[in-house]
Amino acid sequence: MNKKAVSAREPRFIDVERTVYPDQRGRAAFPWDELPERPRLEPASLHVVRTEPGFVRGNHHHPAAGEWLYVFHGQAELHWADDQGRRRSRLLSGHQTLVYLPAGLPHALVATGPESMWLLAVRDEPPGPSAEHTLPQTVIPGPD
């Protein structure tokens, strides 16, 4: 297993296929097996999003919450701003990569394939009152 440490301000990309355990019923994946530490997930928000080709979703950050993203249909390009404010990106295609975005990391997705992109998103906001859960921050311009 590749348990490489990453900056707290960088996304973590987990190859779901590396954690698949097949049996006669089908396949199950355990992507957290690839992380150096076991996250404690208390989801405050779980949503499924459909984005049409060419459209941008996101352009925001979550000040107090990490966010898990899983593109399970179609493809998207994830954009984020690194510690120096430079835009970085990575293609997410199909159902192979689970992404963790730490709290405060500006991010956006653009649906880049010929069909709709479907995304599962889970935020792990701490319990209790909070200011804004999602604050706008442009990472990539485009039709939102």
Secondary structure, 3 states (H helix, E strand, C coil): CCCCCCCCCCCEEEEHHHHEEEECCEEEECHHHHCCCCCCCCCCEEEEEEECCCCEEEEEECCCCCEEEEEEECEEEEEEECCCCCEEEEEEECCCEEEEECCCCCEEEEECCCCCEEEEEEECCCCCCCCCCCEECCCCCCCC
